[in-house]
Amino acid sequence: MEEKKVISLLFATLLIIVAVLVVRVYESPVMNVKRVGVKPELIHLRLGVNIPEETALYAAAVRFSEEVARKSSGRLKVTVHPGQSLGNDNQMVEMARRGELALVLTPTAKLSTAVPAMQVLDLPFFFSSPEALYTALDGEFGQQLLAKLDPIGLRGVAFWGNGFKHFIANRPLHSPSDFSGLTMRIMKSPIIQEQFELLGATTLPIDFHSTYKALVDGVVDGQENPLVAIVSMDFLTVQSHLTLSNHAYLGYLFSISKKRLNELALDDQRILVQTAEEMTHWEREETLRREQGFLDKIRQAGMVVGQLSQEEIQVFQGVLNHLSRKFEPILGADIISLAQESILLSRLESDTPTPLLIGLDLDLSLINPQASLALKQGVELAIHEINQEGGVLGRPLSLIAKDNQAIPERGRDNVVNFHLFDSLIAIITGKAWPVLSAELELAGELGIPLLLPWEKSQGPDIEGDQPSQWVVHSPSINWLLEEVLQREKQLLDAYQHYFHLKPNRKLLRKAGFFYGYELVYLLKEAILKGGDLDRERVMAHLVAGVKQREKEGQALLRTEAR
């Protein structure tokens, strides 16, 4: 009898525990269970943005709010707070990181301190067209940029924008020399600052809402801004000339506080993220639609409107295009490489002749990105020099660099993606053995020359691998030889001139900068000797070229020893 009572008591206790757990799970936000007869709790979310109401960006934010309310059956109520009513951009970002503000639209330039990679959109004349930029932002390039927000407590969702920036001053600005003597108002951004200094102007960082007064008082002479800002901030009354340049994008990043997001049910999280993504195309189209009206108002106000010709754009690019190379160590080789790939893909169909492609597969972001960037720079410098001399077989060389993140599966996927290009001639890869091992087998199957930027004695032993006939190492470099040291000095000078960076000789040696550089020239010689792009012939001439360089190095060593 006592045993039955004990069993009954234990059973009753178990039922109570199960009931409590069911209630907790049932009431958990992630379950998002709708209880019949119970009115759902209204969730208030604030969206902060710095721009005024008379903008497409604000209109898109309002539409976002309305669509979220519709999808959630009124459970989610988003209120939009324009014109810095909740604080300036930096303050709103900090509020979102702490969970005090749920949603925020922030100019990408204003995130440059916390997330340096966001400055990539400030690079002037970098993307060839708005369409090329949008394609990049909506692809892997944009996704990798958004992921950079995770460590600072924000969930990056989408890239909205306030339009493309133009030059504004009291004189036409159609050439770099036109900027001489001007003081230009800028957002606080190292890239934007250097951009104007390279054009011959001085710069002064001023808050957006203080710019009008600075222009009236003569503190600054000009600025860069999209059309909507010229009209909404009344700049058209204090500036006489607008030069349509479309030189950079004033992107706005739509992000959600991770702390606030994690408090919501999964369905509610999905509603917020998907709605912001879906609203992106409408926001861009609405911005473009409104710009013609802005131009009409600007002309009616008496501003003189000019537009850069394609020839003038090329002059600006000649002065400014090294900024992407100079700032790559800050922006990240993974981000710049994705942008470069997107730009190259947008041009491949129209470029004549089609460039010959060299693939570069490295860990550009995780373990030692500095070393990988140094190797990439060696390859880039050689490609630049060869193209200056007319390319190979009358065709320019181009580089596609991919980030394998030291993951073998990504390395294999990258090799497969490289192989899709008919004009691929070889792949240069790194030392990480798990990745290299995965690539070796695939390169052998596909018949792709795999170039290893190190000497045989410096990396993994791969002689026993079946596909090694498709692998070639760099020839040895004896750093004690006087001729080698003289050549190194010349390359370091070329490095500083091309990248506008002070060379770190020790890092460049260790990271394979010189090996990568030599391999590209060996590849060029192998193609020229074969007279065509047949990979087997290219590979045979590569192997012969490395052996010849080794013999020349040994002969030089004997000569200097005497």
VOPA-33296 format. One line per field, with one value per residue (C-alpha): residue number from 1; y, x, z; residue in three letters. Coordinates in Angstrom, 1 decimal. Last residue first. Layout:
<pamars>
k: c(NUM,...)
c2: c(Y,...)
c1: c(X,...)
c3: c(Z,...)
r: c(ALA,...)
</pamars>
This chain:
<pamars>
k: c(562,561,560,559,558,557,556,555,554,553,552,551,550,549,548,547,546,545,544,543,542,541,540,539,538,537,536,535,534,533,532,531,530,529,528,527,526,525,524,523,522,521,520,519,518,517,516,515,514,513,512,511,510,509,508,507,506,505,504,503,502,501,500,499,498,497,496,495,494,493,492,491,490,489,488,487,486,485,484,483,482,481,480,479,478,477,476,475,474,473,472,471,470,469,468,467,466,465,464,463,462,461,460,459,458,457,456,455,454,453,452,451,450,449,448,447,446,445,444,443,442,441,440,439,438,437,436,435,434,433,432,431,430,429,428,427,426,425,424,423,422,421,420,419,418,417,416,415,414,413,412,411,410,409,408,407,406,405,404,403,402,401,400,399,398,397,396,395,394,393,392,391,390,389,388,387,386,385,384,383,382,381,380,379,378,377,376,375,374,373,372,371,370,369,368,367,366,365,364,363,362,361,360,359,358,357,356,355,354,353,352,351,350,349,348,347,346,345,344,343,342,341,340,339,338,337,336,335,334,333,332,331,330,329,328,327,326,325,324,323,322,321,320,319,318,317,316,315,314,313,312,311,310,309,308,307,306,305,304,303,302,301,300,299,298,297,296,295,294,293,292,291,290,289,288,287,286,285,284,283,282,281,280,279,278,277,276,275,274,273,272,271,270,269,268,267,266,265,264,263,262,261,260,259,258,257,256,255,254,253,252,251,250,249,248,247,246,245,244,243,242,241,240,239,238,237,236,235,234,233,232,231,230,229,228,227,226,225,224,223,222,221,220,219,218,217,216,215,214,213,212,211,210,209,208,207,206,205,204,203,202,201,200,199,198,197,196,195,194,193,192,191,190,189,188,187,186,185,184,183,182,181,180,179,178,177,176,175,174,173,172,171,170,169,168,167,166,165,164,163,162,161,160,159,158,157,156,155,154,153,152,151,150,149,148,147,146,145,144,143,142,141,140,139,138,137,136,135,134,133,132,131,130,129,128,127,126,125,124,123,122,121,120,119,118,117,116,115,114,113,112,111,110,109,108,107,106,105,104,103,102,101,100,99,98,97,96,95,94,93,92,91,90,89,88,87,86,85,84,83,82,81,80,79,78,77,76,75,74,73,72,71,70,69,68,67,66,65,64,63,62,61,60,59,58,57,56,55,54,53,52,51,50,49,48,47,46,45,44,43,42,41,40,39,38,37,36,35,34,33,32,31,30,29,28,27,26,25,24,23,22,21,20,19,18,17,16,15,14,13,12,11,10,9,8,7,6,5,4,3,2,1)
c2: c(33.6,33.0,35.6,33.5,30.2,31.8,33.2,29.7,28.2,30.9,30.4,26.6,27.2,29.7,27.0,24.4,26.8,27.5,23.8,23.2,26.2,25.1,21.7,23.4,25.8,22.9,20.9,24.0,24.8,28.6,29.3,30.2,27.5,29.7,32.8,30.9,29.6,33.1,34.6,31.9,32.5,36.2,35.3,32.9,35.6,38.0,35.3,34.3,37.9,38.5,35.1,36.0,35.8,38.1,40.6,40.6,41.3,44.1,45.9,48.2,51.7,52.0,53.9,50.6,51.2,53.5,51.7,48.3,49.5,50.7,47.4,45.6,47.6,46.9,43.1,43.1,44.7,42.1,39.3,40.7,40.8,37.2,36.6,36.4,33.2,32.7,29.2,28.7,28.8,25.4,23.7,21.4,19.7,16.7,16.5,15.0,11.6,12.9,11.5,14.6,16.8,17.5,20.6,23.9,25.5,22.9,22.9,26.7,28.8,30.4,27.2,27.3,24.8,24.3,23.2,19.7,19.3,16.0,17.1,20.4,18.5,16.2,19.1,21.4,19.2,18.7,22.4,23.2,20.7,21.7,25.5,26.6,28.9,28.9,30.2,29.0,28.8,29.8,30.7,32.0,29.5,30.6,27.8,26.3,29.2,28.2,24.6,25.8,28.0,25.1,23.0,25.7,26.3,22.6,22.7,25.6,28.0,30.9,30.0,33.7,34.1,36.3,36.8,38.4,39.8,39.6,41.6,40.0,40.5,37.2,38.2,41.8,44.9,46.1,48.0,44.7,42.9,45.5,45.4,41.6,41.5,44.0,42.1,38.8,40.4,42.2,38.9,37.5,40.5,40.2,36.5,37.5,40.2,37.9,35.5,33.2,34.6,36.9,36.3,32.5,32.0,31.0,33.2,32.5,34.0,35.0,36.0,39.1,39.0,41.3,43.2,43.7,43.7,40.2,40.3,43.8,43.0,39.9,42.1,44.5,41.6,40.0,43.3,43.8,40.3,40.9,44.2,42.5,39.5,41.7,43.8,47.4,48.4,46.5,47.3,51.0,51.7,49.3,50.8,54.3,53.5,54.5,58.2,60.1,57.9,57.5,61.2,61.3,58.4,60.3,63.2,60.9,59.4,62.9,64.5,66.3,70.0,71.8,75.5,76.3,78.9,77.7,76.3,74.1,72.6,72.2,70.3,68.2,67.2,66.2,63.9,62.5,61.4,58.4,57.3,57.3,55.5,52.8,52.3,52.2,49.8,47.4,47.4,46.9,43.2,43.0,45.1,43.0,39.7,40.8,42.2,39.4,36.7,38.1,38.2,34.5,33.6,35.3,38.4,38.9,37.9,40.9,43.4,42.2,41.8,45.4,45.5,47.0,48.8,50.2,53.5,53.9,57.2,55.8,57.2,59.0,59.6,62.7,65.3,68.6,71.1,74.8,77.9,77.0,78.8,78.5,75.0,73.8,73.9,70.8,68.9,70.0,69.4,66.3,64.7,65.3,63.2,64.9,66.1,69.4,72.9,76.1,75.6,78.1,80.6,81.5,80.4,77.2,76.4,77.2,74.7,72.0,71.9,69.2,67.0,67.2,68.8,67.2,69.8,69.1,70.8,70.5,69.4,66.3,64.0,66.0,65.4,61.6,61.5,63.0,60.7,57.7,58.7,59.3,61.9,63.2,65.9,69.7,70.8,73.7,74.7,76.0,73.4,71.5,72.5,70.8,67.4,68.0,68.8,70.7,73.8,76.7,77.7,74.1,70.8,67.4,64.5,61.5,58.6,58.2,58.1,54.4,51.1,48.2,45.3,43.2,43.7,42.3,44.5,43.6,44.8,41.4,40.8,43.9,42.4,39.9,42.8,43.3,39.5,39.5,42.6,41.0,37.7,39.3,42.1,44.7,43.6,43.7,47.1,48.4,47.2,48.7,52.0,52.0,51.3,50.7,52.3,56.0,57.1,54.6,55.6,52.3,50.4,52.4,49.7,47.5,49.7,48.4,50.2,53.3,53.1,52.9,56.6,56.0,53.3,56.0,54.4,53.2,51.9,49.4,48.2,51.1,50.6,47.2,48.3,48.0,49.9,52.8,52.8,53.0,55.8,57.8,57.5,58.6,61.6,61.4,60.2,63.1,62.7,63.9,60.9,58.7,55.9,54.0,50.2,48.4,44.6,42.7,44.5,41.3,40.6,40.8,44.0,45.8,44.8,46.2,49.5,50.0,49.1,51.5,54.2,53.3,53.4,56.9,58.0,56.7,58.3,61.6,64.6,63.2,64.4,62.1,60.9,57.6,55.8,52.9,52.3,49.0,48.6,45.0,44.6,41.5,39.1,39.1,35.8,34.1,31.3,31.3,32.0,30.2,32.2,29.3,31.4,33.9,31.2,31.0,27.5,26.4,27.7,26.2,22.9,22.9,23.6,20.8,18.4,19.2,18.9,15.5,14.3,15.3,13.4,10.3,10.5,10.8,7.9,5.8,6.7,5.9,2.6,1.6,2.4,0.0)
c1: c(84.4,81.3,79.4,79.8,78.9,75.7,74.8,75.2,73.0,70.3,70.5,70.0,67.0,65.5,65.8,64.2,61.3,60.9,60.8,58.0,56.1,56.7,55.1,52.2,51.5,51.6,49.1,47.0,46.6,46.5,48.5,52.0,53.7,56.7,54.4,52.2,55.2,56.8,53.6,53.3,56.9,56.1,53.1,55.2,57.8,55.3,53.8,57.3,58.2,55.1,55.5,54.4,57.9,59.6,56.7,56.5,60.2,60.2,57.2,56.6,55.4,52.1,51.0,50.1,51.7,54.6,55.4,55.4,57.6,60.2,60.0,60.4,63.5,65.0,64.3,66.1,69.2,69.0,68.8,71.8,73.8,73.1,72.3,68.6,68.8,65.4,64.4,62.0,58.4,56.6,54.7,51.7,49.7,52.1,51.4,47.9,48.9,50.3,53.6,55.6,53.3,55.6,54.1,55.9,59.4,61.7,59.8,60.1,57.0,54.3,52.6,51.1,48.3,47.9,44.3,43.6,40.2,40.9,44.4,43.2,40.5,43.1,45.4,42.7,41.6,45.2,45.8,42.9,44.0,47.7,47.5,50.3,48.4,47.1,47.8,45.4,46.1,44.9,41.3,39.8,36.9,35.8,33.8,37.1,37.5,34.1,35.3,38.6,36.6,34.3,37.4,38.9,35.6,35.4,39.0,38.2,41.2,38.8,38.8,38.7,38.7,40.9,40.1,43.0,43.0,45.6,45.2,45.1,47.4,49.1,49.9,49.4,50.5,53.5,51.3,49.4,52.6,53.4,49.9,49.8,53.2,51.9,48.7,50.5,52.8,49.9,48.0,51.0,51.0,47.3,47.7,50.3,48.1,45.1,46.8,44.2,40.8,40.1,42.0,42.7,43.9,42.7,44.1,42.7,44.5,42.2,43.0,41.1,38.4,39.6,37.3,35.4,31.6,30.9,33.6,32.7,30.1,32.1,35.2,33.3,31.9,35.3,36.9,34.2,34.7,38.5,38.0,35.9,38.3,41.4,40.0,39.0,42.1,44.7,42.8,43.1,46.1,44.8,41.3,42.8,44.9,42.0,42.0,44.2,43.6,40.0,39.5,40.9,38.7,35.6,36.6,36.7,33.3,31.8,31.1,27.8,27.0,24.2,24.3,22.1,19.4,16.7,14.8,17.8,17.8,14.1,14.2,17.1,15.1,12.1,14.4,15.8,12.4,12.2,15.7,15.1,11.8,13.5,16.2,13.6,11.4,14.3,15.2,11.7,11.9,15.0,13.5,10.4,12.3,14.3,11.4,9.0,11.6,12.3,8.6,8.3,11.2,9.6,11.3,13.8,16.7,15.9,16.3,19.8,20.7,19.7,18.5,20.3,19.4,22.7,22.4,24.6,25.7,27.2,30.3,31.3,27.9,29.5,26.8,28.6,26.4,27.3,26.0,25.8,23.9,20.3,20.7,22.0,18.4,18.8,16.0,17.1,20.9,20.3,18.0,20.5,23.2,26.1,29.7,30.8,31.9,33.5,33.8,33.8,32.1,29.5,26.7,28.4,29.2,25.5,24.3,26.7,25.6,23.0,25.5,28.1,31.3,34.7,36.9,38.9,41.6,41.4,44.0,42.3,44.4,43.3,39.7,40.0,42.2,39.5,36.8,39.0,39.8,36.1,34.5,31.9,33.2,33.0,35.4,37.9,38.8,42.3,42.7,39.5,39.3,42.7,41.0,38.8,35.1,34.3,32.3,32.4,30.6,30.7,28.8,30.3,27.9,27.0,24.8,21.4,20.1,20.6,19.3,21.6,20.0,19.9,22.9,22.2,23.9,25.8,29.3,30.6,27.7,28.2,30.8,28.1,26.5,29.7,30.0,26.4,27.0,30.0,28.1,25.4,22.8,25.5,27.5,24.6,23.6,27.1,27.2,23.7,24.8,27.7,31.4,32.1,35.2,34.7,35.4,35.8,33.2,31.3,34.4,34.3,32.0,35.1,36.3,33.4,33.5,35.2,33.7,30.1,29.4,30.5,27.8,25.1,22.9,19.3,18.4,16.0,15.4,16.7,17.6,19.1,22.6,23.9,20.9,21.5,25.2,24.1,21.6,24.3,26.8,24.1,22.9,20.2,16.6,15.2,18.0,15.8,13.5,11.9,9.8,7.4,7.2,4.2,4.4,1.3,-0.9,-1.6,2.1,2.2,0.2,2.1,5.4,4.1,3.1,6.4,8.4,6.2,7.2,10.9,10.6,9.1,11.9,14.5,12.6,13.1,10.9,10.7,14.2,17.3,19.1,17.2,15.8,13.3,11.5,9.8,6.6,5.3,1.6,0.8,-1.5,-5.2,-6.0,-9.2,-7.3,-3.6,-1.3,2.0,5.1,7.3,10.5,8.8,8.4,4.8,4.3,7.7,7.1,3.6,4.8,7.6,5.1,2.8,5.7,6.8,3.2,2.8,6.0,4.9,1.6,3.6,5.9,3.0,1.2,4.3,4.8,1.2,1.4,4.5,2.8,0.0)
c3: c(-56.6,-54.5,-56.6,-59.7,-58.0,-56.6,-60.0,-61.5,-58.8,-59.4,-63.2,-62.7,-60.4,-62.9,-65.7,-63.5,-62.8,-66.5,-67.4,-64.9,-66.3,-69.9,-69.2,-67.4,-70.2,-72.7,-70.6,-70.1,-73.8,-73.7,-76.9,-78.1,-76.0,-75.3,-74.8,-72.3,-70.3,-70.2,-68.8,-66.2,-65.1,-64.8,-62.6,-60.5,-59.9,-58.3,-56.1,-55.0,-54.2,-52.1,-50.4,-46.8,-45.3,-47.7,-47.7,-43.9,-43.5,-46.1,-44.7,-47.7,-47.0,-48.9,-52.0,-53.5,-56.9,-56.0,-52.7,-54.4,-57.3,-54.8,-53.0,-56.3,-57.2,-53.7,-54.2,-57.5,-55.9,-53.1,-55.7,-57.5,-54.3,-53.4,-49.7,-50.3,-52.3,-53.9,-54.9,-57.8,-57.0,-56.8,-59.6,-59.4,-62.2,-62.2,-58.4,-59.0,-57.6,-54.3,-53.1,-53.9,-51.8,-48.9,-47.1,-47.4,-47.2,-48.8,-52.1,-52.3,-51.8,-53.9,-55.0,-58.5,-59.4,-63.1,-63.8,-65.4,-63.8,-62.1,-61.1,-59.7,-57.7,-56.1,-55.2,-53.9,-51.1,-50.0,-50.2,-47.9,-45.2,-45.8,-45.3,-47.6,-50.0,-53.6,-57.1,-59.7,-63.5,-67.0,-66.5,-69.8,-69.9,-66.4,-64.7,-63.4,-61.0,-59.4,-59.0,-57.4,-55.0,-54.0,-53.3,-51.1,-49.4,-48.5,-47.2,-44.7,-44.1,-44.7,-48.4,-49.5,-53.2,-55.5,-59.2,-61.0,-64.5,-67.3,-70.5,-73.9,-76.9,-76.4,-72.9,-71.6,-73.5,-71.4,-68.9,-68.6,-67.6,-65.0,-63.5,-63.4,-61.6,-59.0,-58.5,-57.9,-55.3,-53.7,-53.3,-51.4,-49.1,-48.6,-47.5,-45.0,-43.5,-43.5,-41.1,-39.5,-40.5,-43.4,-46.7,-46.3,-49.9,-53.3,-56.2,-59.7,-62.7,-65.5,-69.1,-70.1,-72.8,-75.7,-75.7,-72.4,-72.7,-71.4,-68.7,-67.4,-64.7,-63.7,-63.1,-60.9,-58.8,-58.5,-57.4,-54.8,-53.5,-53.4,-51.6,-48.9,-48.3,-48.5,-45.6,-45.4,-43.4,-45.3,-48.5,-47.9,-50.2,-52.9,-53.0,-52.9,-56.0,-58.3,-57.3,-59.8,-62.8,-61.8,-62.0,-65.5,-66.5,-65.2,-67.4,-70.5,-69.6,-69.4,-66.0,-65.8,-65.3,-63.5,-62.9,-59.9,-60.5,-58.1,-61.1,-61.9,-58.4,-58.4,-61.8,-60.5,-57.4,-59.6,-61.6,-58.3,-57.0,-59.3,-58.5,-54.8,-55.3,-57.3,-54.6,-51.8,-53.7,-54.3,-50.6,-49.2,-49.6,-47.5,-44.7,-44.8,-44.7,-41.6,-39.6,-40.4,-39.7,-36.2,-35.5,-36.6,-34.4,-31.3,-30.1,-27.3,-29.6,-31.8,-29.0,-28.1,-31.7,-32.4,-36.0,-38.9,-42.1,-43.6,-45.4,-48.5,-49.8,-53.0,-54.6,-57.8,-59.3,-60.9,-61.5,-61.0,-59.2,-59.2,-57.4,-53.8,-51.0,-52.1,-53.5,-50.1,-48.9,-46.7,-48.4,-51.9,-51.8,-49.6,-52.1,-54.9,-53.2,-51.4,-51.9,-50.4,-51.2,-50.1,-46.3,-43.4,-45.7,-43.0,-45.3,-46.2,-42.6,-41.7,-44.3,-43.1,-39.5,-40.0,-41.8,-39.0,-40.2,-41.1,-42.8,-45.9,-48.0,-51.8,-54.3,-55.8,-53.7,-50.7,-51.7,-51.9,-48.8,-46.7,-48.2,-47.5,-43.9,-43.2,-40.9,-43.3,-45.5,-46.1,-48.8,-48.5,-52.0,-53.2,-56.0,-56.6,-60.3,-60.9,-60.4,-63.4,-64.0,-60.9,-61.9,-59.5,-56.3,-55.0,-55.2,-56.3,-56.6,-54.4,-55.4,-53.7,-50.2,-49.8,-48.5,-47.8,-46.0,-42.9,-40.6,-37.2,-34.6,-31.5,-32.4,-33.4,-35.7,-37.8,-40.1,-41.4,-43.3,-45.3,-46.1,-47.3,-49.5,-51.3,-51.6,-53.7,-53.3,-52.6,-55.6,-58.0,-56.6,-57.2,-60.8,-61.5,-60.0,-62.5,-62.8,-59.2,-57.8,-58.9,-55.4,-52.6,-49.9,-50.4,-49.1,-45.9,-44.4,-44.0,-41.1,-38.8,-35.5,-36.8,-40.3,-39.1,-39.9,-43.5,-43.9,-43.2,-40.5,-40.5,-37.1,-35.5,-32.0,-29.9,-26.2,-26.9,-25.9,-29.4,-30.7,-28.3,-29.4,-33.1,-32.2,-30.5,-33.4,-35.9,-33.9,-31.3,-31.1,-33.1,-35.5,-38.4,-38.5,-35.8,-37.4,-35.1,-35.6,-34.1,-34.1,-33.1,-35.7,-37.6,-37.8,-41.6,-41.7,-38.9,-40.6,-43.9,-42.4,-40.6,-43.8,-45.7,-43.2,-43.5,-47.3,-47.1,-44.8,-47.3,-50.2,-48.6,-47.4,-43.8,-42.7,-42.5,-39.4,-38.9,-35.8,-35.9,-32.7,-31.8,-29.8,-29.2,-28.6,-26.6,-28.3,-27.1,-25.6,-26.8,-28.6,-27.8,-30.8,-30.2,-31.0,-30.0,-29.9,-27.5,-24.8,-23.5,-24.8,-23.7,-20.2,-20.1,-21.3,-18.7,-15.9,-17.0,-17.2,-13.7,-12.4,-14.1,-12.6,-9.1,-9.6,-10.8,-7.8,-5.4,-7.0,-6.8,-3.2,-2.4,-4.3,-2.3,0.9,0.0)
r: c(ARG,ALA,GLU,THR,ARG,LEU,LEU,ALA,GLN,GLY,GLU,LYS,GLU,ARG,GLN,LYS,VAL,GLY,ALA,VAL,LEU,HIS,ALA,MET,VAL,ARG,GLU,ARG,ASP,LEU,ASP,GLY,GLY,LYS,LEU,ILE,ALA,GLU,LYS,LEU,LEU,TYR,VAL,LEU,GLU,TYR,GLY,TYR,PHE,PHE,GLY,ALA,LYS,ARG,LEU,LEU,LYS,ARG,ASN,PRO,LYS,LEU,HIS,PHE,TYR,HIS,GLN,TYR,ALA,ASP,LEU,LEU,GLN,LYS,GLU,ARG,GLN,LEU,VAL,GLU,GLU,LEU,LEU,TRP,ASN,ILE,SER,PRO,SER,HIS,VAL,VAL,TRP,GLN,SER,PRO,GLN,ASP,GLY,GLU,ILE,ASP,PRO,GLY,GLN,SER,LYS,GLU,TRP,PRO,LEU,LEU,LEU,PRO,ILE,GLY,LEU,GLU,GLY,ALA,LEU,GLU,LEU,GLU,ALA,SER,LEU,VAL,PRO,TRP,ALA,LYS,GLY,THR,ILE,ILE,ALA,ILE,LEU,SER,ASP,PHE,LEU,HIS,PHE,ASN,VAL,VAL,ASN,ASP,ARG,GLY,ARG,GLU,PRO,ILE,ALA,GLN,ASN,ASP,LYS,ALA,ILE,LEU,SER,LEU,PRO,ARG,GLY,LEU,VAL,GLY,GLY,GLU,GLN,ASN,ILE,GLU,HIS,ILE,ALA,LEU,GLU,VAL,GLY,GLN,LYS,LEU,ALA,LEU,SER,ALA,GLN,PRO,ASN,ILE,LEU,SER,LEU,ASP,LEU,ASP,LEU,GLY,ILE,LEU,LEU,PRO,THR,PRO,THR,ASP,SER,GLU,LEU,ARG,SER,LEU,LEU,ILE,SER,GLU,GLN,ALA,LEU,SER,ILE,ILE,ASP,ALA,GLY,LEU,ILE,PRO,GLU,PHE,LYS,ARG,SER,LEU,HIS,ASN,LEU,VAL,GLY,GLN,PHE,VAL,GLN,ILE,GLU,GLU,GLN,SER,LEU,GLN,GLY,VAL,VAL,MET,GLY,ALA,GLN,ARG,ILE,LYS,ASP,LEU,PHE,GLY,GLN,GLU,ARG,ARG,LEU,THR,GLU,GLU,ARG,GLU,TRP,HIS,THR,MET,GLU,GLU,ALA,THR,GLN,VAL,LEU,ILE,ARG,GLN,ASP,ASP,LEU,ALA,LEU,GLU,ASN,LEU,ARG,LYS,LYS,SER,ILE,SER,PHE,LEU,TYR,GLY,LEU,TYR,ALA,HIS,ASN,SER,LEU,THR,LEU,HIS,SER,GLN,VAL,THR,LEU,PHE,ASP,MET,SER,VAL,ILE,ALA,VAL,LEU,PRO,ASN,GLU,GLN,GLY,ASP,VAL,VAL,GLY,ASP,VAL,LEU,ALA,LYS,TYR,THR,SER,HIS,PHE,ASP,ILE,PRO,LEU,THR,THR,ALA,GLY,LEU,LEU,GLU,PHE,GLN,GLU,GLN,ILE,ILE,PRO,SER,LYS,MET,ILE,ARG,MET,THR,LEU,GLY,SER,PHE,ASP,SER,PRO,SER,HIS,LEU,PRO,ARG,ASN,ALA,ILE,PHE,HIS,LYS,PHE,GLY,ASN,GLY,TRP,PHE,ALA,VAL,GLY,ARG,LEU,GLY,ILE,PRO,ASP,LEU,LYS,ALA,LEU,LEU,GLN,GLN,GLY,PHE,GLU,GLY,ASP,LEU,ALA,THR,TYR,LEU,ALA,GLU,PRO,SER,SER,PHE,PHE,PHE,PRO,LEU,ASP,LEU,VAL,GLN,MET,ALA,PRO,VAL,ALA,THR,SER,LEU,LYS,ALA,THR,PRO,THR,LEU,VAL,LEU,ALA,LEU,GLU,GLY,ARG,ARG,ALA,MET,GLU,VAL,MET,GLN,ASN,ASP,ASN,GLY,LEU,SER,GLN,GLY,PRO,HIS,VAL,THR,VAL,LYS,LEU,ARG,GLY,SER,SER,LYS,ARG,ALA,VAL,GLU,GLU,SER,PHE,ARG,VAL,ALA,ALA,ALA,TYR,LEU,ALA,THR,GLU,GLU,PRO,ILE,ASN,VAL,GLY,LEU,ARG,LEU,HIS,ILE,LEU,GLU,PRO,LYS,VAL,GLY,VAL,ARG,LYS,VAL,ASN,MET,VAL,PRO,SER,GLU,TYR,VAL,ARG,VAL,VAL,LEU,VAL,ALA,VAL,ILE,ILE,LEU,LEU,THR,ALA,PHE,LEU,LEU,SER,ILE,VAL,LYS,LYS,GLU,GLU,MET)
</pamars>
